[in-house]
Amino acid sequence: MSKEIGFFDTLFSAFNAKPKGWQVSPNWLFVAASLGVGFIDPLLAVGGAAIELSYLYAMSVSPAFQRAMQRDAREQSSQRMNENFRLEKIMAALGEDARERFETLRERCLFVLKFYEPSAPLHDRGDHSSTDAAAIELFSLHERSLNEFIWIFLQLLITGDALSNLAREMKLTPEYRQHIEREIAVITARLSQENLSPELRRSLLGGQTILEQRLRVLSEAEMKLQFIDAELVRIEQQVELLREQALVSRDASVMSESIDTVTASLGETGAWIREQQKIFNNNLGVLSSLSHDAPSILKSKAFE
């Protein structure tokens, strides 16, 4: 259920409302223009402020605008509920070890974010800069990046669990590899005999080809699991580096550089995950239902 919208919430939304296709609210442009002409004639600035306040009041008490705000609030509330349900479903599909690994990384990401939060006391942040729009925008950028990190991490965990389960169902185990290798060795030994008939040799060669293909499938599964583990460790190490930088250097610009570096490479990892979704289709359980857009994992109430 969405919370009740107050008068000041309505006023704020009215001021920031943007026509379709606009990147910025025209109210910001009007205020900037009023301030500009105010240097020429202060009365013009006062008149502009009066016009702006009248407009905002008219919008805030407009039944149509209030209905639109209520509709948007309901849609956002519904979206958050669906997102929380989806995350709960994903977490339920994880094994216990994978779930603990994810929760540990999420807590570290929250620690890093809290440390650089603009509203935090200056002596905690260590940069002695005032809280301004630029700092808030930078914080939002970091939050989105860390959220993307942990979303990729979660998808890798799901993919790894699903592939491991699929491998067990297909009996793709080390013992399975040894069994195939022994069968190939037996066929190779038989093919070395000179007194084989053409038909038998052709049959043995066909069987050998099939066994070699099965061996390649096993090798591919093993390499995918190794890649997943390497990517998981890389993301964990990157977040740990951010945590250490927050404690030692206390420089938000250093954090930005580190985040930019890993963000550039995570795009390839995300593409690889989407490729697995296409290859395995519905055989990877909950993975096949994942969207490409990262949900708000760091803010989600699904983990409270």
Secondary structure, DSSP 4 states (H G I P E B T S, - for coil): -PPPP-HHHHHHHHHH---TT-SS-HHHHHHHHHHHHHTT-HHHHHHHHHHHHHHHHHHHT-HHHHHHHHHHHHHHHHHHHHHHHHHHHHHHHS-HHHHHHHHHHHHHHHHHHHHH-TTS-HHHH-S-PPP-HHHHHHHHHHHHHHHHHHHHHHHHHHHHHHHHHHHHHTT-SHHHHHHHHHHHHHHHHHHT-SS--HHHHHHHHHHHHHHHHHHHHHHHHHHHHHHHHHHHHHHHHHHHHHHHHHHHT--HHHHHHHHHHHHHHHHHHHHHHHHHHHHHGGGGGGGGG--SSPP-TTT-GGG-
